């Protein structure tokens, strides 16, 4: 599993030669190289600086160039892997960027010296730092850009790393970027992060969260998208797992919202009975205003080959739709309980005829299936001009 995580970051990590490796590890890595490059003789330096072999570095390199030209930016780059930090160290040296470095092997006195230099020296542009080492006890409020180069199974480590810049004394906006290898094991790691953070939101804030996942931890019959070896080693060659999970949940909420939304004869949306949600946007979203990336950064990411982006904070927003689904389920359960109460008729009382149903039920054709209903509603949204096309459906709620 660790091998798959390494390949998600850079293929150079499967080559021998990193600090602290044993003879057995080096021999095993030589076999990995033969598998990755069958019948080829490859130079390690060519792989190290071959940008096409590391999609994350292609993106990060362009972001660093832009941030450097803007001036007055300082960047924290976190990784849980020392080998990744060593790889990034070589890349930054090649670009002639002034940077500081800290991992678990850095002595205590050297740590404070590196930290002070980064905070006080305007020439020091980047701080390469281990997620576990830099996660607690450090104040880096001079930084205004944070990059999580690889996600951790435990979201608390990444959150603590982000907090190094977003602390008391910070006077600037802080932008955080998480980089994930598309189709790689990292997408599952990030999905686990979302799942765990949703549990935190539910437990600490009683927040009603969107149902992104169907899996139940510890249940072999309900492994869903998150748990079990099948999901860990599942190949996503063309589809993006993160995108599919989020858009599937958005479509499900959209489907329910449209199915339970009343409209007037003129096509306008009626008020809801609680007068709290007057349109589909309010019905689907939390009251908190969404934050979005600037067009410039979006252009940079798109030009660098990024296939999908989203705002992590929006993923964890409370869901009006899910709250209404729960309320409707509770109300339906109460109605069923009330209908189940049967009163016994007095003995000898004449048997009452069943009341006629009015208005009488009409004979209709078989109802549309769930897919057909969803297709019809999507077409209706397009005709109403609420969305431009199917590609904008997933972001429809946030754009409103």
C-alpha positions in Angstrom: 0.0 0.0 0.0 2.9 2.4 0.8 4.2 1.7 -2.7 0.9 3.0 -4.3 1.0 6.1 -2.1 4.6 6.8 -3.2 3.7 6.5 -6.9 0.8 8.9 -6.3 3.4 11.6 -5.5 6.4 10.8 -7.8 7.8 7.7 -9.5 11.3 8.7 -8.3 10.3 7.5 -4.8 10.5 3.8 -6.0 14.1 4.3 -6.9 16.9 3.3 -4.4 19.2 5.9 -3.0 17.3 7.7 -0.3 18.7 8.3 3.2 18.4 5.5 5.7 17.7 2.7 3.3 18.9 -0.8 4.0 20.5 -3.2 1.5 17.3 -5.2 1.4 15.2 -2.1 0.7 17.5 -1.0 -2.1 17.4 -4.5 -3.7 13.6 -4.5 -3.6 13.4 -1.0 -5.1 15.6 -2.1 -8.0 12.9 -4.8 -8.8 10.2 -2.1 -8.6 12.1 0.0 -11.2 12.3 -3.0 -13.6 8.6 -3.4 -13.3 7.9 0.3 -13.9 10.4 0.6 -16.8 10.5 -2.8 -18.4 13.4 -3.4 -20.8 14.7 0.2 -20.3 17.8 1.6 -18.8 16.7 4.8 -17.0 18.9 7.5 -15.4 17.7 8.4 -11.9 18.4 12.1 -12.7 16.2 12.0 -15.8 13.3 10.6 -13.7 13.9 13.1 -10.9 13.6 16.1 -13.1 11.1 14.7 -15.6 8.1 16.9 -14.8 5.8 14.7 -16.8 6.3 12.0 -14.2 4.9 14.0 -11.4 1.5 15.8 -12.1 1.6 17.3 -8.6 4.9 19.0 -9.2 3.7 20.4 -12.6 0.9 22.2 -10.7 2.9 23.2 -7.7 5.8 24.5 -9.9 3.4 26.9 -11.8 1.8 28.1 -8.6 5.2 28.8 -7.0 6.2 30.8 -10.1 3.0 32.9 -9.9 3.3 33.5 -6.1 7.0 34.4 -6.5 6.3 37.1 -9.1 3.5 38.5 -7.0 5.9 39.2 -4.2 5.3 39.3 -0.4 4.1 35.6 -0.5 5.5 32.9 1.8 4.6 29.3 1.2 4.4 26.3 3.6 4.6 22.9 1.8 3.7 20.0 4.0 4.3 16.3 3.4 4.0 13.3 5.6 6.9 11.6 3.8 10.5 12.6 4.3 11.3 11.1 0.8 8.8 13.5 -0.7 10.4 16.4 1.1 13.8 15.4 -0.2 12.4 15.2 -3.8 10.9 18.7 -3.4 14.1 19.9 -1.9 15.9 19.0 -5.2 13.2 20.6 -7.3 13.4 23.9 -5.3 17.1 24.0 -5.6 16.8 23.6 -9.4 14.4 26.6 -9.5 16.9 28.6 -7.3 14.2 29.3 -4.6 15.4 30.3 -1.2 13.8 27.9 1.3 14.0 26.4 4.8 13.6 22.7 5.7 12.5 20.7 8.7 11.7 17.1 9.4 11.9 14.7 12.3 15.7 14.5 12.0 16.2 18.2 12.4 17.8 19.1 15.8 15.7 21.3 18.2 18.1 24.3 18.0 18.2 24.1 14.2 14.4 24.0 14.1 14.0 27.3 15.9 16.7 28.8 13.7 15.0 27.7 10.5 11.6 29.0 11.8 13.0 32.4 12.8 14.7 32.7 9.4 11.5 31.9 7.5 9.4 34.3 9.6 11.8 37.2 9.5 13.9 36.9 6.3 11.9 38.2 3.3 14.2 36.3 0.9 13.1 32.9 2.3 10.2 32.0 0.1 9.3 28.4 0.9 9.3 26.2 4.1 9.5 22.4 3.4 8.2 20.8 6.5 7.1 17.3 7.7 3.4 17.2 8.6 3.9 15.4 11.9 6.8 17.6 13.0 5.2 20.9 11.9 1.7 20.0 13.1 2.0 21.3 16.6 3.7 24.0 18.6 4.9 26.1 15.7 3.8 29.6 14.8 4.2 30.5 11.1 2.0 33.5 10.6 4.4 35.0 8.1 3.0 32.4 5.6 -0.1 33.1 3.6 0.0 30.0 1.3 -0.3 26.4 2.5 0.2 23.4 0.3 -0.7 19.9 1.6 1.3 17.8 -0.9 -0.1 14.5 0.2 -3.1 13.7 2.4 -2.9 11.8 5.7 -5.2 9.0 6.7 -5.9 11.1 9.9 -7.4 14.4 8.9 -6.3 15.9 12.3 -2.7 15.9 11.1 -3.5 18.0 8.0 -5.8 20.3 9.9 -3.1 21.0 12.5 -0.6 21.7 9.7 -2.9 24.3 8.2 -3.3 25.9 11.6 0.4 26.8 11.6 -0.3 29.7 9.4 -3.9 30.5 10.5 -3.2 31.5 14.1 -3.4 34.6 16.3 -1.3 37.3 14.8 -2.1 36.4 11.2 -3.1 39.6 9.3 -3.5 38.2 5.8 -5.9 35.8 4.1 -4.5 32.3 4.1 -5.1 30.0 1.0 -4.8 26.3 1.5 -4.3 23.9 -1.5 -4.5 20.1 -1.2 -3.0 18.1 -4.1 -4.3 14.6 -4.9 -3.2 12.1 -7.5 -6.2 11.5 -9.8 -7.2 7.8 -9.9 -4.7 6.9 -7.2 -5.0 5.6 -3.6 -4.9 9.2 -2.4 -8.5 9.7 -3.5 -9.6 7.1 -1.1 -7.5 8.6 1.7 -9.1 12.0 1.1 -12.6 10.4 1.0 -11.8 8.9 4.4 -10.9 12.4 5.6 -14.2 13.7 4.5 -16.0 10.9 6.2 -14.2 11.4 9.5 -14.6 15.2 9.4 -18.3 14.8 8.8 -18.5 12.6 11.9 -16.7 15.4 13.8 -19.2 18.0 12.5 -22.2 15.7 13.5 -20.7 15.0 17.0 -19.5 18.5 17.9 -21.9 20.8 16.2 -25.0 18.6 15.6 -24.6 19.4 11.9 -26.8 17.5 9.4 -24.3 16.5 6.7 -24.7 15.4 3.1 -24.7 11.7 2.5 -21.6 11.2 0.4 -20.9 7.6 1.4 -22.9 4.3 1.8 -20.2 2.3 3.6 -20.4 1.2 7.3 -17.1 0.7 9.0 -16.9 -2.9 10.4 -19.7 -4.2 8.2 -18.6 -6.6 5.4 -21.9 -6.3 3.7 -21.9 -2.5 3.7 -18.4 -1.6 2.7 -19.6 1.0 0.3 -16.9 3.2 -1.2 -14.5 3.5 1.7 -13.7 0.3 3.5 -12.3 -3.1 2.6 -9.4 -4.3 0.3 -11.6 -4.2 -2.8 -11.9 -0.4 -2.5 -8.3 0.1 -1.6 -7.1 -1.7 -4.7 -9.9 -0.6 -7.0 -8.6 0.9 -10.3 -10.1 4.3 -11.4 -8.4 4.5 -14.8 -10.6 7.2 -16.3 -13.2 8.2 -13.7 -12.3 10.5 -10.8 -13.5 8.9 -7.5 -13.7 12.1 -5.6 -15.6 13.9 -8.3 -18.1 11.0 -8.7 -18.7 10.8 -4.9 -19.5 14.5 -4.5 -21.5 14.9 -7.7 -23.5 11.7 -7.0 -24.5 13.2 -3.6 -25.3 16.5 -5.2 -27.5 14.9 -7.8 -29.3 12.8 -5.2 -30.1 15.9 -3.2 -31.1 17.8 -6.3 -33.4 14.9 -7.2 -35.1 14.9 -3.8 -35.4 18.7 -3.7 -37.1 18.8 -7.1 -39.4 15.9 -6.3 -40.5 17.6 -3.1 -40.8 21.1 -4.4 -44.3 22.6 -5.1 -44.7 24.9 -8.0 -47.5 27.3 -8.8 -49.4 27.1 -12.2 -47.3 29.8 -13.6 -44.1 27.8 -12.9 -42.9 29.8 -10.0 -41.8 28.1 -6.8 -44.3 28.2 -3.9 -43.4 29.2 -0.4 -42.6 26.3 1.9 -44.9 25.8 4.8 -42.2 26.8 7.3 -41.5 30.0 5.4 -37.8 29.4 6.0 -36.7 28.3 2.6 -38.2 30.3 -0.3 -36.3 28.9 -3.3 -34.2 25.9 -4.4 -30.9 27.6 -3.5 -31.9 28.1 0.1 -33.5 24.7 0.2 -30.2 23.0 -0.9 -27.5 25.1 0.8 -26.5 26.3 4.2 -26.9 29.9 5.0 -23.1 30.4 5.1 -21.9 32.2 2.0 -19.7 29.9 -0.1 -16.1 30.8 -0.9 -14.7 30.2 -4.3 -11.2 30.3 -5.9 -10.3 33.3 -7.9 -10.5 33.0 -11.7 -6.8 33.5 -12.0 -5.9 30.5 -9.8 -8.6 28.4 -11.5 -7.0 29.2 -14.9 -3.6 28.2 -13.5 -4.9 24.9 -12.2 -6.7 24.2 -15.5 -3.7 25.0 -17.6 -1.5 22.8 -15.4 -3.7 19.8 -16.2 -5.8 19.7 -13.0 -9.0 17.8 -14.0 -11.1 18.6 -10.9 -11.2 21.1 -8.1 -13.6 21.9 -5.3 -13.8 23.9 -2.1 -13.2 21.6 0.8 -15.2 23.8 3.2 -18.3 23.6 1.0 -18.1 19.8 1.1 -18.6 20.0 4.9 -21.5 22.5 4.9 -24.7 21.6 6.7 -27.3 20.3 4.2 -30.8 21.7 4.2 -31.9 18.9 1.9 -30.6 16.2 4.3 -32.3 17.9 7.2 -35.6 18.0 5.3 -35.3 14.4 4.3 -34.9 13.5 7.9 -37.9 15.6 8.9 -40.0 14.1 6.2 -39.0 10.6 7.3 -39.9 11.3 10.9 -43.2 12.9 9.9 -44.0 9.9 7.7 -43.2 7.5 10.6 -45.6 9.4 12.9 -48.4 9.2 10.3 -47.9 5.5 9.9 -48.0 5.0 13.7 -51.2 7.0 13.9 -52.9 5.0 11.1 -51.9 1.7 12.9 -54.1 2.5 15.9 -57.3 0.5 15.5 -60.4 1.0 17.6 -62.7 -2.0 18.1 -66.3 -1.5 17.1 -69.1 -2.1 19.6 -70.5 -5.6 19.5 -73.7 -5.8 17.5 -73.0 -2.5 15.6 -73.7 -2.7 11.9 -70.7 -3.2 9.7 -69.7 0.1 8.1 -68.9 0.2 4.4 -65.5 1.3 3.3 -65.5 5.0 2.5 -65.3 5.9 -1.1 -62.1 7.5 -2.3 -62.5 11.0 -3.7 -61.2 12.1 -6.0 -61.3 8.7 -7.6 -57.9 7.3 -8.6 -57.1 7.5 -12.2 -55.7 4.7 -14.3 -52.2 5.7 -15.3 -49.3 4.1 -17.0 -46.3 2.8 -15.1 -44.5 5.5 -13.2 -41.1 6.7 -14.5 -38.0 5.1 -13.0 -35.6 7.1 -10.9 -33.2 7.7 -13.8 -36.0 8.9 -16.1 -37.4 11.2 -13.4 -34.0 12.7 -12.9 -33.5 13.2 -16.6 -36.8 14.9 -16.9 -36.0 17.3 -14.1 -32.6 18.1 -15.5 -34.3 19.0 -18.8 -36.7 21.2 -17.0 -33.9 23.1 -15.2 -32.3 23.7 -18.6 -35.5 24.9 -20.1 -36.1 27.3 -17.2 -32.6 28.7 -17.7 -31.4 27.7 -14.2 -28.5 25.7 -15.6 -26.6 25.9 -18.9 -26.2 22.2 -19.3 -25.6 18.9 -17.5 -22.0 19.8 -16.7 -23.1 22.7 -14.5 -25.7 20.6 -12.6 -23.4 19.6 -9.8 -22.4 23.2 -9.0 -25.9 24.6 -9.6 -26.6 25.1 -5.9 -23.4 26.9 -5.1 -23.6 29.2 -8.2 -27.0 30.4 -7.0 
